[in-house]
Amino acid sequence: MSVDPRAPELVSGDFVAMMSAVQLCVLVHDAETKNILWANPAACALLEWDVSELRPLKANDMSSSAQQYDRVLGRAWLQDAVDHGVSRIEWHYRSRSGRIVPTDAIATRVELAQGPAVMVQFRDIEREQHIAQELRLATSYIDALARQTSTAALMADHAGVLHFATDSAMALIGADLHQPLGALERHARLRMDGAVAGWDEVVAAAVPVTWIQLEVRGPAGVAWLEGSVERLNDTEGGTFLLLLHDVSDRVHGEVERLREAQRENYLARYNAMGDMAMAIAHELGQPLAAAGNYLGGALARVSNGSADHGERVDLEGVTRGIESARRQIERASKIVEASRSFVGHLQHVAEPVDLHDVVAECEYFVRLRATAADIEVVVEPSASPVVVRCERVLTEQVVLNFCFNAIDEMAAAGTSGRTLRIVVRRGDGVGVVAVEDDGRGITRDPFADNFTSKDRGSGIGLALSYRIITRQRGSVWAERRDEGGSRFSFALPLAD
């Protein structure tokens, strides 16, 4: 390597100037006596003494009074540097004002013109120690949080490979503590908004946060985790933090509630079928009997005309009889089709429905049964639509239960001029359907105890009605009318 002859040479004063300019604190001790020979401005500022004041000070004058910073230990540390060339220690200095300053100090033997010396370079590490302590506390808090709560934390890279998991996360995903974690999708099926998703879709949606569900299948069954995925940085590849909670109990509870709703739907339809059976059977009997009579008459006319009496067949009468029979059979078919359509619904989906439409769907069957009992049916609608959000089919069956119970009650009372009223109205934020009868009137709350006061019957109709309405955030009640009879009502929140 060549040296530029034009470059100026550094003299000893230049090196002193450079040492005075550095921010690192420097003290120079005599190798034999350990007395301070020199200090740079950074050291003087930290210790709050100038060079002339530092020179006569001993270790006990400028060090912490703690036992590990005793003068003997300080001299031994400096002597170790004299003997071996370099020695490092964490040393706590004490400033002129009494502040204890923790430092990272390196003592190095140097050969000066006047003889060997020890140069001590040190820096204030109080802030670093404070930060390290905060990090230790934060780590301990995170560890405690992971142990004491259901929160599971995982770290994954851009490819979905897991690089870290808390103990609770390891247990939830069924990972082996002694094996690499590998890809997240090895342990669980990913879902977003209820649909199965891949890790690439999660990465694309994490801008910077998205929400996921994990379906974990293990020996004990299926566990469900739910939480956030957050992109932590924009470096190449990226890192993703997953904070998840075990929501298995909630998911299994929702599944069980769905099954319960399906059971209630089945029982409600089964009950409605039983209640309608007698009225439908009575109504079907009339058109079928009439059709048989018409066909019988037509057959008689054909037989008489074909006998050896010289009489002509009354084709007009035969045609009229067959046509009348056909109309009666169509009527019976219509009754069967309407019944099948009503009780054949399987869905129980909440949707905006006008309560007038609910009542209209039930009115046909109510009138069938009421006519057989010589009871007049009167519907009193609201002046405007009454739109609620409900499970339409089940709500219709509540109306049927109330109406059939009212018809049974009035039939048992045995009075004449009986009327069944179905009232639709708006309340305070709710839509209301009320069924009024002219019967004997209730004597107690029928929605308490076993739900029924009938001599025969299990009361399943009222019990199901109560469950159907309250499950839809509605209310149901019954009361005795001042003018006689009873009023059964339910209310559901308006959709608007």
C-alpha positions in Angstrom: 0.0 0.0 0.0 1.5 3.3 -1.0 1.4 6.4 1.1 0.6 9.8 -0.4 3.7 11.9 0.2 1.5 15.0 0.3 -0.6 13.7 3.2 0.3 15.5 6.5 1.7 13.4 9.3 -0.3 13.2 12.6 1.6 14.3 15.7 0.9 13.3 19.3 -1.3 16.4 19.9 -3.6 15.2 17.1 -4.3 12.0 18.9 -5.1 13.8 22.1 -7.5 16.0 20.2 -9.2 13.0 18.7 -9.5 11.3 22.1 -11.0 14.5 23.5 -13.6 14.5 20.8 -15.0 11.0 21.1 -18.2 10.4 23.0 -16.9 7.3 24.7 -15.6 8.0 28.2 -11.8 7.4 28.7 -9.7 7.3 31.8 -5.9 6.6 31.8 -4.4 5.0 35.0 -0.8 4.5 35.9 -0.1 0.7 35.5 1.7 0.5 38.9 0.0 2.9 41.2 -3.4 2.8 39.5 -3.6 6.6 39.9 -5.6 8.6 37.3 -3.3 10.3 34.8 -5.8 11.7 32.3 -9.5 11.8 31.5 -11.2 12.9 28.3 -14.1 15.5 28.4 -16.8 12.8 28.0 -15.5 11.1 31.2 -15.3 14.4 33.1 -18.9 15.3 32.1 -20.3 11.9 33.2 -18.4 11.9 36.5 -18.9 15.6 37.1 -15.1 16.3 37.9 -12.4 17.9 35.8 -9.1 16.3 35.2 -7.3 18.1 38.1 -10.0 16.9 40.5 -10.0 13.3 39.3 -6.3 12.8 39.6 -6.1 12.5 43.4 -9.4 10.4 43.7 -9.2 6.7 44.6 -11.6 3.9 43.6 -13.8 4.3 46.7 -14.2 8.0 45.9 -15.7 7.5 42.5 -17.3 4.0 42.7 -20.5 2.6 44.1 -20.3 1.7 47.8 -21.7 -1.7 47.1 -19.4 -4.6 48.1 -18.8 -5.8 44.5 -17.3 -2.4 43.7 -14.8 -2.3 46.5 -11.4 -0.6 45.9 -9.5 -3.9 46.1 -11.7 -5.4 43.4 -11.2 -2.3 41.2 -7.4 -2.5 41.5 -7.5 -6.2 40.8 -9.5 -5.6 37.6 -6.9 -3.0 36.4 -4.0 -5.3 37.4 -5.6 -8.0 35.3 -5.4 -5.7 32.3 -1.7 -5.0 33.1 -0.9 -8.7 33.3 -3.0 -9.9 30.4 -3.5 -6.9 28.1 -7.2 -6.5 28.4 -10.0 -7.0 31.0 -13.7 -6.3 30.8 -16.2 -5.7 33.7 -19.5 -4.1 34.5 -18.5 -1.3 36.9 -20.7 1.2 38.8 -19.1 4.6 39.0 -20.4 7.3 41.4 -20.6 10.9 40.1 -19.8 14.0 42.1 -23.5 14.5 42.8 -23.9 10.9 44.1 -25.5 9.4 41.0 -24.6 5.8 40.5 -23.8 5.1 36.9 -23.7 1.5 35.6 -21.1 1.1 32.9 -19.7 -1.4 30.5 -15.9 -0.9 31.1 -12.9 -2.3 29.2 -9.4 -1.9 30.6 -6.5 -2.2 28.1 -2.7 -2.0 28.8 -1.0 0.6 26.6 2.7 1.5 26.4 3.3 5.3 26.8 6.5 7.2 26.5 6.8 7.4 30.3 6.0 3.7 30.8 3.0 1.3 30.8 -0.5 2.5 31.6 -4.1 1.2 31.7 -6.6 2.9 29.4 -10.2 2.4 30.6 -13.0 2.9 28.1 -16.5 2.9 29.5 -20.1 3.9 28.5 -23.3 4.6 30.5 -25.5 1.5 30.2 -28.2 2.6 32.6 -30.7 3.2 29.8 -29.8 -0.2 28.2 -30.4 -1.9 31.5 -33.7 -0.2 32.0 -34.8 -1.3 28.5 -33.6 -4.8 29.2 -35.6 -4.9 32.4 -38.7 -3.7 30.6 -38.2 -6.4 28.0 -37.9 -9.1 30.7 -41.0 -7.8 32.4 -42.9 -7.7 29.0 -41.7 -11.3 28.3 -42.8 -12.5 31.7 -46.2 -10.8 31.3 -46.7 -12.4 27.9 -45.7 -15.8 29.3 -48.1 -15.3 32.2 -50.9 -14.2 29.8 -50.3 -17.3 27.6 -50.4 -19.6 30.7 -53.3 -18.0 32.5 -55.7 -17.2 29.6 -57.1 -18.9 26.6 -55.1 -16.6 24.3 -52.9 -18.5 21.9 -50.1 -16.6 20.0 -48.3 -17.9 17.0 -45.8 -16.4 14.5 -45.8 -17.5 10.9 -43.9 -16.4 7.8 -45.2 -15.5 4.4 -45.4 -19.2 3.4 -47.5 -20.1 6.4 -44.7 -21.9 8.3 -44.9 -21.5 12.0 -41.7 -20.3 13.8 -43.1 -19.7 17.3 -46.1 -20.7 19.4 -46.9 -20.2 23.1 -47.5 -23.2 25.3 -51.2 -22.7 25.1 -51.1 -22.5 21.3 -49.0 -25.7 21.1 -51.6 -27.5 23.2 -54.6 -26.1 21.2 -53.2 -27.1 17.8 -51.9 -30.4 19.0 -48.2 -29.7 18.1 -45.4 -31.8 19.4 -43.0 -29.9 21.6 -40.0 -31.9 20.3 -40.7 -31.5 16.6 -40.5 -28.5 14.3 -43.9 -26.8 14.0 -44.0 -26.8 10.2 -46.9 -25.3 8.2 -50.0 -24.0 10.0 -52.2 -26.0 7.6 -50.6 -29.2 8.9 -52.3 -28.7 12.2 -55.6 -27.0 11.3 -58.1 -26.2 8.5 -58.3 -22.4 7.8 -61.6 -20.6 7.4 -62.5 -17.0 6.6 -66.1 -15.8 7.0 -67.1 -19.5 7.5 -65.7 -20.7 4.2 -62.6 -22.9 3.9 -59.6 -20.8 2.9 -55.8 -21.2 2.1 -52.9 -19.4 3.7 -52.4 -17.3 0.5 -55.9 -15.9 0.9 -55.2 -15.0 4.5 -52.0 -13.2 3.5 -53.8 -11.3 0.8 -56.5 -10.2 3.3 -54.1 -9.2 6.1 -53.7 -5.5 5.2 -52.7 -5.3 7.9 -55.2 -7.3 9.9 -57.8 -10.0 9.0 -59.9 -12.5 11.0 -59.8 -16.3 10.7 -61.1 -19.4 12.2 -59.1 -22.7 12.7 -60.8 -26.1 12.7 -58.5 -28.4 14.7 -59.3 -32.2 14.6 -57.8 -34.2 17.4 -58.4 -37.4 19.4 -60.8 -35.6 21.6 -62.9 -34.2 18.7 -63.0 -30.9 16.8 -61.7 -27.8 18.5 -62.4 -24.3 17.1 -60.1 -21.3 17.4 -60.9 -17.8 16.3 -58.9 -14.5 16.2 -56.8 -12.1 14.2 -53.9 -12.4 11.8 -51.7 -9.2 11.7 -48.9 -8.4 9.2 -46.1 -7.2 11.4 -43.7 -5.6 8.8 -43.2 -5.0 5.2 -39.8 -6.7 4.8 -39.3 -9.3 2.2 -41.5 -12.3 3.0 -43.2 -10.6 6.0 -44.0 -12.0 9.4 -47.6 -12.6 10.7 -48.8 -12.7 14.3 -51.8 -14.9 15.1 -53.8 -14.2 18.3 -56.4 -16.8 18.7 -59.0 -17.9 21.3 -60.6 -21.3 21.9 -64.3 -20.8 21.0 -65.1 -24.5 20.9 -67.8 -24.2 23.6 -69.5 -21.4 21.7 -69.4 -23.2 18.4 -70.6 -26.4 19.9 -73.4 -24.5 21.7 -74.5 -22.9 18.4 -74.6 -26.3 16.8 -76.7 -27.6 19.7 -79.0 -24.6 19.5 -79.4 -25.3 15.8 -80.3 -28.9 16.5 -82.8 -27.8 19.2 -84.4 -25.4 16.7 -84.7 -28.2 14.2 -86.3 -30.4 16.9 -88.7 -27.6 17.8 -89.5 -27.1 14.1 -90.3 -30.8 13.8 -92.4 -30.9 16.9 -94.3 -27.7 16.0 -95.1 -29.1 12.5 -96.1 -32.5 14.0 -98.3 -30.8 16.5 -99.9 -28.6 13.8 -100.6 -31.7 11.7 -102.3 -33.4 14.6 -104.5 -30.3 15.4 -105.5 -29.9 11.7 -106.2 -33.6 11.1 -109.7 -33.6 12.4 -110.8 -30.4 10.6 -109.2 -31.6 7.3 -110.8 -35.1 7.6 -114.2 -33.5 8.2 -113.7 -31.1 5.2 -112.5 -33.9 2.9 -115.4 -36.1 3.8 -118.0 -33.7 2.3 -116.5 -33.4 -1.3 -115.6 -37.1 -1.4 -119.1 -38.2 -0.3 -120.6 -35.8 -2.8 -118.3 -37.0 -5.6 -119.4 -40.6 -4.8 -123.1 -39.6 -5.0 -122.6 -37.8 -8.3 -120.8 -40.8 -9.8 -123.4 -43.2 -8.5 -126.2 -41.2 -10.1 -124.3 -41.1 -13.4 -123.7 -44.8 -13.3 -127.4 -45.4 -12.6 -128.5 -43.3 -15.6 -126.1 -45.3 -17.8 -127.4 -48.6 -16.4 -131.0 -47.6 -16.9 -130.5 -46.4 -20.4 -128.6 -49.6 -21.4 -131.3 -51.9 -20.0 -133.6 -53.6 -22.4 -136.4 -51.1 -21.8 -136.1 -49.2 -25.0 -135.1 -46.1 -23.1 -132.4 -43.7 -24.3 -129.4 -42.9 -22.0 -129.7 -39.5 -20.4 -126.2 -38.3 -21.7 -126.8 -34.8 -20.4 -127.5 -36.0 -16.9 -124.5 -38.4 -17.0 -122.2 -35.6 -18.1 -123.6 -33.2 -15.4 -123.0 -35.9 -12.7 -119.4 -36.7 -13.8 -118.6 -32.9 -14.1 -120.0 -32.3 -10.6 -117.9 -35.3 -9.2 -114.8 -33.9 -10.9 -115.3 -30.5 -9.2 -115.7 -32.2 -5.8 -112.6 -34.3 -6.3 -110.6 -31.1 -7.3 -111.8 -29.5 -4.1 -110.6 -32.4 -2.0 -107.2 -32.3 -3.9 -106.9 -28.6 -3.2 -107.4 -29.2 0.5 -104.7 -32.0 0.5 -102.3 -29.9 -1.5 -102.7 -26.9 0.8 -102.1 -29.1 3.9 -99.0 -30.7 2.4 -97.6 -27.3 1.5 -98.1 -25.9 5.0 -96.7 -28.7 7.1 -94.0 -29.7 4.6 -91.7 -26.7 5.2 -88.4 -27.7 6.7 -86.5 -24.3 6.8 -86.5 -22.1 9.9 -84.8 -19.0 8.5 -85.5 -15.5 9.9 -86.7 -13.1 7.3 -88.7 -9.9 7.1 -92.4 -10.9 7.0 -95.6 -8.9 7.2 -97.7 -10.4 10.1 -100.8 -9.9 7.8 -99.3 -12.5 5.5 -98.6 -14.9 8.4 -102.3 -14.7 9.5 -103.5 -15.0 5.9 -101.5 -18.3 5.5 -103.2 -19.7 8.6 -106.7 -18.4 7.9 -107.7 -21.2 5.5 -107.1 -23.9 8.1 -108.5 -21.9 11.0 -111.8 -21.4 9.0 -111.9 -25.2 8.2 -111.9 -26.1 11.9 -114.0 -23.1 13.0 -116.8 -23.9 10.5 -117.0 -27.5 11.8 -117.6 -26.0 15.3 -120.1 -23.4 14.0 -117.7 -20.5 15.0 -117.3 -17.3 13.0 -113.8 -16.1 12.2 -113.1 -12.3 12.1 -109.7 -10.9 11.1 -109.0 -7.3 12.2 -105.9 -6.1 10.3 -103.7 -3.0 11.0 -104.0 0.1 8.9 -100.4 -0.3 7.7 -98.0 -3.3 7.1 -96.6 -4.8 10.3 -93.2 -6.2 9.2 -91.2 -8.2 11.6 -88.1 -10.4 11.3 -89.1 -14.0 12.2 -89.0 -17.6 11.2 -92.2 -17.5 9.1 -93.3 -21.1 9.2 -92.8 -21.5 12.9 -94.6 -18.2 13.6 -97.5 -19.4 11.5 -97.7 -22.5 13.7 -97.9 -20.3 16.8 -100.9 -18.5 15.3 -102.5 -21.9 14.5 -101.9 -23.2 18.0 -103.6 -20.1 19.5 -106.5 -20.3 17.1 -107.1 -24.0 17.5 -106.9 -23.7 21.3 -109.5 -20.9 21.2 -111.8 -23.0 19.0 -111.6 -25.9 21.4 -112.3 -23.6 24.3 -115.4 -22.1 22.7 -116.6 -25.5 21.6 -116.3 -26.7 25.2 -118.2 -23.7 26.5 -121.2 -24.7 24.4 -122.5 -21.1 23.8 -124.1 -19.9 20.6 -123.1 -16.9 18.4 -119.4 -17.5 19.1 -116.7 -15.5 17.3 -112.9 -16.0 17.0 -111.1 -12.7 16.4 -107.5 -12.4 15.0 -106.1 -8.9 15.6 -102.9 -7.6 13.9 -101.5 -4.3 15.2 -98.4 -2.3 15.8 -97.0 -1.7 19.3 -94.0 0.2 20.7 -91.3 -1.1 18.4 -93.1 -4.5 18.0 -95.7 -6.2 15.8 -98.5 -7.9 17.8 -100.9 -10.7 16.9 -103.7 -11.3 19.4 -106.3 -14.2 19.2 -109.5 -13.5 21.2 -112.3 -16.0 22.0 -115.7 -15.9 23.7 -115.0 -18.9 25.9 -115.0 -19.3 29.7 -111.8 -17.2 30.2 -108.5 -18.4 31.7 -108.1 -18.5 35.5 -104.3 -18.6 35.6 -101.2 -18.0 33.5 -101.2 -20.9 30.9 -97.5 -20.3 30.2 -96.5 -21.3 33.7 -96.3 -24.8 35.1 -97.2 -27.4 32.5 -98.7 -25.0 30.0 -102.1 -26.7 29.8 -105.5 -26.7 31.6 -107.2 -29.0 29.1 -108.7 -32.3 30.3 -106.9 -34.0 27.5 -103.6 -32.9 25.9 -100.0 -32.5 26.9 -99.9 -28.7 26.3 -97.1 -29.1 23.8 -98.7 -26.5 21.5 -98.4 -23.6 24.1 -95.0 -24.8 25.2 -93.7 -24.8 21.7 -95.3 -21.5 21.0 -93.6 -20.0 24.0 -90.2 -21.3 22.9 -90.6 -20.2 19.3 -91.5 -16.6 20.1 -89.0 -16.1 22.9 -86.2 -17.6 20.9 -86.9 -14.8 18.3 -86.5 -12.1 21.0 -90.2 -11.8 21.3 -92.7 -12.0 24.1 -95.9 -14.0 24.6 -98.7 -13.6 27.2 -102.3 -14.5 27.9 -105.0 -12.6 29.7 -108.7 -12.7 30.6 -110.9 -10.3 28.6 -113.2 -8.0 30.6 -116.1 -8.8 28.2 -115.5 -12.5 28.7 -113.3 -15.1 27.2 -109.5 -15.0 26.8 -106.8 -13.2 24.7 -103.6 -14.9 23.7 -101.0 -12.6 22.2 -97.4 -12.5 21.0 -95.1 -9.7 20.0 -92.0 -9.7 17.8 -89.5 -6.8 17.1 -90.3 -4.8 14.0 -87.9 -5.3 11.2 -87.5 -1.5 10.7 
